[in-house]
């Protein structure tokens, strides 16, 4: 039976962590170990390995535009399979685990199939299971809508499920198990001596996720920040401690936490627009009307009273953005519009930036010393991003990583 | 919109009928055709091909004794996949189909995981979907228990789902689509010129299912008989009419409908038991206490006051049955107990038997003329079964099939 003093840990396991019986057995052992250390445990699982992709492929063989309700019904089968297999593996170790679909776990969502938002969590059945001494295993990524249909939460949905349950049940922490050791100071594939960051703030991880970091989905981190759920991102292969993500106050502040990079955007430049009030408003309203997601924006006015406007968009939106810009440019009397998909964005993220002036200057000096031409700049209070040629990106990331002393310290 | 004059047809598709996108597309086309002929349609689907077996195998890799609740959660994913894919394929043809899990279809069961019984069907959501002009696609084989867990109905469960829905919704008929053309006068693998029977009574099909016929599950036929649901067993590959199964009154009575065979049983014989009252009672109570399923029983008393008792049991129960018989035999003073797994049972089934005397005599004559020694006999009002050596079975089935004029008539 659960004792009142027992603390609750929510653990989320991604697709690679439960891919096949051997992996599921390893996860079951870790869950049981956590339980035996004196915690109540709620487990959230993704579908095994490539299951979701395979189901989507089956649907695509039948229809180019499958109904969203049926796609949700289809893909939610994946978590149902992994969660019951995990319960079976836990039972084999002598403990009782009970699986819950999103609906059974009381995850109530809106009706937006494929990208539903959680409205409320009615976790009575989970609480009863925990009070009965059971381990609760919940299907990630899914819920039941207000009109009693099965919905999915979209990309990173299992992380969101885990964080939302941790918030609803007052968990001590939410552990996100994945196939990497945690959050690194840069992508280890580019910077082999990138270091594992033991502590990061929500804001830092949000900036990292927004500028190319791939470990945590933006939405689940926002959810965690809003509800004050401490996250622990760690490996389901080594079981070693990873990266804790929490409120900034509780953190030891590094000046710079990470260098991120991103090649998912393209740049559009409108040259020689007569500089009148309302140009930018006209252009970006027209882009918004076409649902183009504009990220960075820069505008320069030359001495001749002509303005140059540059902005970045996801590469997928480039064709639409170019067309809209041509139309608006013609109307405004711009001299030309050019598109450029060969760009990269490199960003410096760090909460300590707020209290350390001169970080931007150092960044620009390092890039200049390495022959990297900066094409655009944007900043937030804890981030500086520079757009450059894509083929200079790797050098830029490595140079900055070294210059800001992020290279892994030798193990003592 | 559904008009009041529209009749409802329930269609059930087995695993081979929905195995892969091409098969699912063919089923979708047939469903749409039925709808366009002016019927409301409720479709019940099994899991695709070998999906259920593959899921069970995954579970068996994790545990020899997986918890029944989790096994039900696991295997019900299979129908969820096939039903949403079918809805997607129907949508591609321009009609609206909505999928329903057992729970969403209102199939309320008891709590016996793996072999749940349907208690009630609360089909409001299905009725609403039909009234809205939609095709309803329901996951076969599954329901929700009174304690809100997901249950499965056991072997042949999808047929049971279809028949139960047909009863609850007042369907005109329940079509069972399978990979054979219908119910034949004998197994076509043994009797190549076996004929497709266009009409059979519930009682005949029940006797056939109980004596080796494999097309329909016993339980779903009992359900259909109890609720007066007319069945139509037909091919999902040719879409040709198959076998109608209904009340006997409505049927043209053939004398003999089918020759069935079965090698799933073994025979136990206790020889030389002193013939006292209570011997049979003692033996069969002991067998029942060990949950041994006894089928045929025969007892002879010799002139010396010694009795021989023979009975048949499923081969899986033979070891237990032998042990129990040895114990009781020793206690009773029997001279010996012998077991025999090399037997076969051949049965003659036909509703016309009731009004045609001499059928049994003919059967015994045919077997004798073919050199088949009869070891045991059992009868019901519409069935005669003979136990024989297993290696005589094929000859016996063929000889009887010819003698009772069941060989297919030449197409005129």
HADDOCK unambig.tbl for C-alpha pairs under 7 A between the chains (distance, minus, plus):
assign (segid A and resid 21 and name CA) (segid B and resid 58 and name CA) 6.82 0.50 0.50
assign (segid A and resid 21 and name CA) (segid B and resid 61 and name CA) 6.64 0.50 0.50
assign (segid A and resid 21 and name CA) (segid B and resid 62 and name CA) 6.35 0.50 0.50
assign (segid A and resid 58 and name CA) (segid B and resid 21 and name CA) 6.85 0.50 0.50
assign (segid A and resid 59 and name CA) (segid B and resid 85 and name CA) 6.05 0.50 0.50
assign (segid A and resid 61 and name CA) (segid B and resid 21 and name CA) 6.65 0.50 0.50
assign (segid A and resid 62 and name CA) (segid B and resid 21 and name CA) 6.35 0.50 0.50
assign (segid A and resid 62 and name CA) (segid B and resid 88 and name CA) 6.78 0.50 0.50
assign (segid A and resid 62 and name CA) (segid B and resid 89 and name CA) 5.54 0.50 0.50
assign (segid A and resid 63 and name CA) (segid B and resid 88 and name CA) 6.69 0.50 0.50
assign (segid A and resid 63 and name CA) (segid B and resid 89 and name CA) 6.64 0.50 0.50
assign (segid A and resid 63 and name CA) (segid B and resid 92 and name CA) 5.90 0.50 0.50
assign (segid A and resid 66 and name CA) (segid B and resid 88 and name CA) 5.36 0.50 0.50
assign (segid A and resid 67 and name CA) (segid B and resid 88 and name CA) 6.37 0.50 0.50
assign (segid A and resid 70 and name CA) (segid B and resid 84 and name CA) 5.08 0.50 0.50
assign (segid A and resid 70 and name CA) (segid B and resid 87 and name CA) 6.76 0.50 0.50
assign (segid A and resid 70 and name CA) (segid B and resid 88 and name CA) 6.62 0.50 0.50
assign (segid A and resid 71 and name CA) (segid B and resid 84 and name CA) 6.95 0.50 0.50
assign (segid A and resid 73 and name CA) (segid B and resid 80 and name CA) 6.78 0.50 0.50
assign (segid A and resid 73 and name CA) (segid B and resid 84 and name CA) 6.12 0.50 0.50
assign (segid A and resid 74 and name CA) (segid B and resid 80 and name CA) 6.28 0.50 0.50
assign (segid A and resid 74 and name CA) (segid B and resid 81 and name CA) 5.05 0.50 0.50
assign (segid A and resid 74 and name CA) (segid B and resid 84 and name CA) 5.39 0.50 0.50
assign (segid A and resid 77 and name CA) (segid B and resid 77 and name CA) 5.00 0.50 0.50
assign (segid A and resid 77 and name CA) (segid B and resid 80 and name CA) 6.38 0.50 0.50
assign (segid A and resid 77 and name CA) (segid B and resid 81 and name CA) 6.51 0.50 0.50
assign (segid A and resid 80 and name CA) (segid B and resid 73 and name CA) 6.75 0.50 0.50
assign (segid A and resid 80 and name CA) (segid B and resid 74 and name CA) 6.28 0.50 0.50
assign (segid A and resid 80 and name CA) (segid B and resid 77 and name CA) 6.38 0.50 0.50
assign (segid A and resid 81 and name CA) (segid B and resid 74 and name CA) 5.04 0.50 0.50
assign (segid A and resid 81 and name CA) (segid B and resid 77 and name CA) 6.50 0.50 0.50
assign (segid A and resid 84 and name CA) (segid B and resid 70 and name CA) 5.08 0.50 0.50
assign (segid A and resid 84 and name CA) (segid B and resid 71 and name CA) 6.96 0.50 0.50
assign (segid A and resid 84 and name CA) (segid B and resid 73 and name CA) 6.11 0.50 0.50
assign (segid A and resid 84 and name CA) (segid B and resid 74 and name CA) 5.40 0.50 0.50
assign (segid A and resid 85 and name CA) (segid B and resid 59 and name CA) 6.06 0.50 0.50
assign (segid A and resid 87 and name CA) (segid B and resid 70 and name CA) 6.76 0.50 0.50
assign (segid A and resid 88 and name CA) (segid B and resid 62 and name CA) 6.81 0.50 0.50
assign (segid A and resid 88 and name CA) (segid B and resid 63 and name CA) 6.72 0.50 0.50
assign (segid A and resid 88 and name CA) (segid B and resid 66 and name CA) 5.35 0.50 0.50
assign (segid A and resid 88 and name CA) (segid B and resid 67 and name CA) 6.35 0.50 0.50
assign (segid A and resid 88 and name CA) (segid B and resid 70 and name CA) 6.60 0.50 0.50
assign (segid A and resid 89 and name CA) (segid B and resid 62 and name CA) 5.55 0.50 0.50
assign (segid A and resid 89 and name CA) (segid B and resid 63 and name CA) 6.65 0.50 0.50
assign (segid A and resid 92 and name CA) (segid B and resid 63 and name CA) 5.91 0.50 0.50
